[in-house]
């Protein structure tokens, strides 16, 4: 669909480094990223290992094994108590208390599982459009003036990105993002360096705020949910229905290994994959394969398709 070639989004990569605009083939540093989004490290065991190690040191013991030996008799005693046969007496009569006979406190009750809390429309910590513009004043402005004010609002921040997206184009991107909220994108590097692979994740923290977090794939594989994004893109929808525009604002964190030009490339690449049309079956197929953890997903195919963008 021709309307997906949005001039305002193309402008975010204008002036980018020449190697980001080149259309030559590159080789990628391939990582096994299948099922990446569903595999997270098990930190529960590690948590208790640390507590047991501290307990051993407090008792003057060298490690957890010596702690087990020191408490071996108590452990065996608890096992024997646990094997006492269940009484067949009338269960309506209360059983005698054994708290006085046991030197150990009773086990805690099982945790109550509660449903996750609903995210309110005004989530604390999320910057809404009112953090950047006076909404009451801007509602009366024509579309062209709103676009100009939005660009001027970020012109003095050399680590920021901004763009305006026509509402129909954004709705197409958002629809795809809800189906495939996680994906990876290649980032070309100068010279003979291999392409870097970056992990992206869509989030919907508030009613009129939609964000995309970009993280180095290597860091995400190492730290999972605790990894730190290098670029955050936020879509503001407060004026979308009135003005027919979605305002995009991004922030590139210094010292995280990504330049402003490279972040612009990732934004353009994201728009091309998520703003797909029915004719571009290859990009659609790559999104679907990654989303379901298909073993046939290949990073080489992803890099080849990304080279066609510019």
C-alpha positions as CSV (number, residue, x, y, z in Angstrom):
1,X,0.0,0.0,0.0
2,X,1.6,3.3,-1.1
3,X,0.4,5.2,1.9
4,X,2.7,3.2,4.1
5,X,5.7,5.0,2.6
6,X,5.2,7.9,5.1
7,X,7.4,11.0,4.3
8,X,7.4,12.1,7.9
9,X,8.8,8.7,9.0
10,X,11.3,8.6,6.2
11,X,12.6,11.9,7.4
12,X,13.9,10.4,10.6
13,X,16.6,8.6,8.6
14,X,17.5,11.6,6.4
15,X,21.0,12.6,7.1
16,X,21.9,9.2,8.5
17,X,25.4,7.8,8.1
18,X,26.1,6.6,4.5
19,X,26.5,3.0,5.5
20,X,23.0,3.0,6.9
21,X,21.7,4.1,3.5
22,X,23.7,1.7,1.5
23,X,21.9,-1.2,-0.2
24,X,24.8,-3.7,-0.2
25,X,24.5,-7.2,1.2
26,X,26.0,-7.8,4.6
27,X,26.7,-10.9,6.7
28,X,25.1,-11.1,10.1
29,X,26.3,-12.2,13.4
30,X,23.8,-15.0,13.9
31,X,22.3,-15.8,17.3
32,X,19.9,-18.6,18.2
33,X,16.9,-16.5,19.0
34,X,14.1,-19.1,18.6
35,X,11.8,-19.3,21.5
36,X,13.7,-16.3,23.0
37,X,10.6,-14.5,24.1
38,X,9.3,-17.5,26.1
39,X,12.5,-18.6,27.9
40,X,13.4,-16.7,31.0
41,X,16.1,-17.7,33.6
42,X,14.9,-19.4,36.8
43,X,16.0,-17.1,39.6
44,X,14.2,-18.8,42.4
45,X,16.8,-21.4,43.1
46,X,19.6,-18.8,43.0
47,X,17.7,-16.7,45.5
48,X,17.6,-19.5,48.1
49,X,21.2,-20.4,47.5
50,X,22.3,-17.0,48.6
51,X,20.2,-17.1,51.7
52,X,21.5,-20.5,52.7
53,X,25.1,-19.4,52.1
54,X,24.5,-16.4,54.4
55,X,23.0,-18.8,57.0
56,X,26.1,-21.1,56.8
57,X,28.5,-18.2,57.3
58,X,26.5,-16.9,60.3
59,X,26.9,-20.4,61.9
60,X,30.6,-20.5,61.2
61,X,30.2,-23.1,58.4
62,X,32.0,-23.1,55.1
63,X,29.2,-23.8,52.6
64,X,25.7,-25.2,52.1
65,X,26.8,-28.8,52.4
66,X,28.1,-28.3,55.9
67,X,24.9,-26.5,56.8
68,X,22.9,-29.6,55.7
69,X,25.1,-31.8,57.9
70,X,24.6,-29.5,60.9
71,X,20.8,-29.7,60.5
72,X,20.7,-33.3,59.4
73,X,19.1,-34.6,62.6
74,X,16.4,-31.9,62.6
75,X,15.6,-32.6,58.9
76,X,15.2,-36.3,59.6
77,X,13.0,-35.5,62.6
78,X,10.7,-33.4,60.4
79,X,10.6,-36.2,57.8
80,X,9.5,-38.7,60.5
81,X,6.8,-36.4,61.7
82,X,5.6,-35.9,58.2
83,X,5.0,-39.7,57.8
84,X,2.6,-40.0,60.7
85,X,-0.6,-41.7,59.4
86,X,-3.7,-39.5,59.0
87,X,-6.3,-40.1,61.7
88,X,-9.6,-41.7,60.6
89,X,-11.5,-40.0,63.4
90,X,-14.4,-37.6,62.8
91,X,-12.9,-34.6,61.1
92,X,-15.5,-32.4,62.6
93,X,-13.6,-32.6,65.9
94,X,-10.7,-30.3,66.1
95,X,-7.3,-32.0,66.3
96,X,-5.1,-31.4,69.4
97,X,-2.5,-28.8,68.9
98,X,1.1,-30.0,68.5
99,X,2.7,-26.6,68.5
100,X,4.0,-27.0,72.1
101,X,5.6,-30.4,71.2
102,X,7.4,-29.2,68.1
103,X,10.5,-26.9,68.4
104,X,9.9,-25.6,64.9
105,X,7.3,-23.0,63.8
106,X,4.4,-24.3,61.6
107,X,4.9,-23.9,57.8
108,X,3.4,-20.7,56.3
109,X,0.1,-20.9,54.6
110,X,0.1,-21.2,50.8
111,X,0.3,-17.9,48.9
112,X,-2.9,-16.5,47.7
113,X,-2.9,-16.1,43.9
114,X,-4.6,-12.9,42.8
115,X,-5.2,-11.7,39.3
116,X,-2.8,-9.2,37.9
117,X,-3.8,-5.6,38.5
118,X,-5.4,-3.6,35.7
119,X,-3.1,-0.9,34.4
120,X,-4.8,2.5,34.9
121,X,-5.1,4.9,32.0
122,X,-2.8,7.3,33.8
123,X,0.0,5.0,34.8
124,X,2.6,6.7,37.0
125,X,6.0,7.2,35.4
126,X,4.6,7.3,31.8
127,X,5.0,10.6,30.1
128,X,1.8,11.6,28.3
129,X,1.5,14.2,25.6
130,X,0.6,16.8,28.2
131,X,4.2,16.5,29.4
132,X,5.3,18.1,26.2
133,X,2.4,20.3,24.9
134,X,-0.4,22.3,26.3
135,X,-3.3,20.2,25.0
136,X,-6.0,22.8,25.3
137,X,-4.0,25.3,23.1
138,X,-2.9,22.8,20.6
139,X,-6.4,21.4,20.0
140,X,-7.3,24.5,18.1
141,X,-4.3,24.5,15.8
142,X,-4.4,23.2,12.2
143,X,-2.5,20.0,11.4
144,X,0.5,21.7,9.7
145,X,1.1,24.0,12.7
146,X,0.8,21.1,15.1
147,X,3.5,19.2,13.1
148,X,5.8,22.3,13.2
149,X,5.4,22.8,16.9
150,X,6.1,19.1,17.6
151,X,9.4,19.3,15.6
152,X,10.4,22.5,17.3
153,X,9.6,21.0,20.7
154,X,12.5,18.5,20.2
155,X,14.9,20.5,18.0
156,X,17.3,21.3,20.9
157,X,17.7,17.7,22.1
158,X,20.4,16.0,20.1
159,X,19.4,12.6,21.6
160,X,15.7,12.7,20.7
161,X,13.7,11.5,17.7
162,X,10.3,12.9,16.6
163,X,7.9,12.3,13.8
164,X,4.2,12.5,12.9
165,X,2.3,9.5,11.6
166,X,-1.1,9.7,9.8
167,X,-3.7,7.9,11.9
168,X,-4.6,5.2,9.3
169,X,-0.9,4.3,8.9
170,X,-0.5,4.1,12.6
171,X,-3.6,1.9,13.1
172,X,-2.1,-0.6,10.6
173,X,1.2,-0.7,12.5
174,X,-0.6,-1.0,15.9
175,X,-2.7,-3.9,14.7
176,X,0.4,-5.8,13.6
177,X,2.2,-4.9,16.9
178,X,-0.6,-6.4,19.0
179,X,-0.2,-9.7,17.0
180,X,3.6,-9.7,17.2
181,X,4.7,-7.6,20.2
182,X,8.3,-8.9,20.0
183,X,10.7,-9.1,17.1
184,X,14.4,-8.6,16.1
185,X,15.9,-6.2,13.6
186,X,19.4,-6.0,12.1
187,X,21.6,-2.9,12.3
188,X,24.2,-2.4,9.6
189,X,27.7,-1.5,10.8
190,X,30.5,0.3,8.8
191,X,33.2,-1.5,6.9
192,X,33.5,-5.2,7.3
193,X,31.8,-5.4,10.7
194,X,28.9,-7.8,11.0
195,X,25.4,-6.5,11.4
196,X,24.2,-6.1,15.0
197,X,20.9,-7.7,16.0
198,X,18.5,-5.8,18.2
199,X,15.5,-6.9,20.1
200,X,12.3,-4.8,20.2
201,X,9.3,-5.1,22.4
202,X,5.9,-3.2,22.1
203,X,4.2,-2.1,25.4
204,X,0.9,-0.5,26.0
205,X,1.3,1.3,29.4
206,X,-1.6,3.7,29.2
207,X,-4.8,4.3,27.3
208,X,-3.2,6.9,24.8
209,X,0.4,5.9,25.0
210,X,2.1,3.0,23.1
211,X,5.9,2.5,23.5
212,X,8.6,0.4,21.8
213,X,11.8,-0.6,23.6
214,X,15.0,-1.4,21.7
215,X,17.7,-3.5,23.4
216,X,20.9,-5.1,22.2
217,X,19.9,-8.8,21.6
218,X,23.0,-10.0,23.4
219,X,22.1,-8.1,26.5
220,X,18.5,-9.3,26.4
221,X,19.6,-12.9,26.1
222,X,21.9,-12.3,29.1
223,X,19.6,-10.3,31.4
224,X,16.1,-11.0,30.1
225,X,13.5,-8.6,31.6
226,X,16.2,-6.8,33.5
227,X,18.0,-5.7,30.4
228,X,18.3,-1.9,29.8
229,X,16.9,-0.5,26.5
230,X,19.2,1.9,24.5
231,X,16.2,3.5,22.7
232,X,12.6,4.2,23.7
233,X,10.0,5.2,21.2
234,X,6.6,6.6,22.4
235,X,3.5,7.1,20.3
236,X,1.0,9.7,21.7
237,X,-2.6,9.2,20.7
238,X,-4.3,12.0,22.6
239,X,-4.9,14.1,19.5
240,X,-5.2,11.3,17.0
241,X,-8.9,11.3,16.4
242,X,-9.2,15.1,16.3
243,X,-6.2,15.8,14.1
244,X,-5.7,12.5,12.3
245,X,-2.1,12.4,13.5
246,X,-0.1,10.3,16.0
247,X,2.9,12.1,17.5
248,X,6.1,10.0,17.8
249,X,8.8,10.9,20.3
250,X,12.0,8.9,21.0
251,X,14.9,9.0,23.3
252,X,18.4,7.5,22.6
253,X,20.3,6.8,25.8
254,X,24.0,7.9,25.7
255,X,26.6,5.3,26.4
256,X,24.4,2.4,25.4
257,X,26.3,1.7,22.1
258,X,23.8,3.1,19.6
259,X,24.1,6.5,17.8
260,X,21.2,8.8,16.9
261,X,21.6,7.8,13.2
262,X,21.5,4.1,14.1
263,X,18.3,4.6,16.2
264,X,16.7,6.4,13.2
265,X,17.5,3.4,11.1
266,X,15.8,1.0,13.6
267,X,12.7,3.2,13.6
268,X,12.5,3.1,9.8
269,X,13.1,-0.6,9.8
270,X,10.4,-1.1,12.4
271,X,7.9,0.9,10.3
272,X,8.6,-1.1,7.2
273,X,8.1,-4.5,8.9
274,X,5.1,-3.6,11.0
275,X,3.5,-1.3,8.4
276,X,3.4,-4.1,5.9
277,X,0.9,-4.6,3.2
278,X,-0.6,-7.7,1.8
279,X,1.8,-7.8,-1.1
280,X,4.9,-8.0,1.0
281,X,4.5,-11.6,2.1
282,X,8.2,-12.0,3.0
283,X,8.2,-9.5,5.9
284,X,4.9,-10.8,7.1
285,X,6.2,-14.3,7.0
286,X,9.3,-13.4,9.1
287,X,7.1,-11.7,11.7
288,X,4.9,-14.7,11.9
289,X,7.8,-17.2,12.1
290,X,9.5,-15.3,14.9
291,X,6.3,-14.8,16.8
292,X,5.6,-18.6,16.9
293,X,9.2,-19.6,17.5
294,X,9.5,-21.4,14.1
295,X,12.7,-23.4,13.8
296,X,12.9,-22.3,10.2
297,X,13.4,-18.7,11.0
298,X,16.8,-17.5,9.8
299,X,18.5,-14.3,10.7
300,X,20.1,-14.3,7.2
301,X,16.7,-14.0,5.6
302,X,15.9,-11.1,8.0
303,X,19.1,-9.2,7.0
304,X,18.4,-9.8,3.3
305,X,14.9,-8.3,3.6
306,X,16.1,-5.4,5.7
307,X,18.6,-4.5,3.0
308,X,15.7,-3.8,0.6
309,X,14.3,-1.0,2.8
310,X,16.4,1.9,1.7
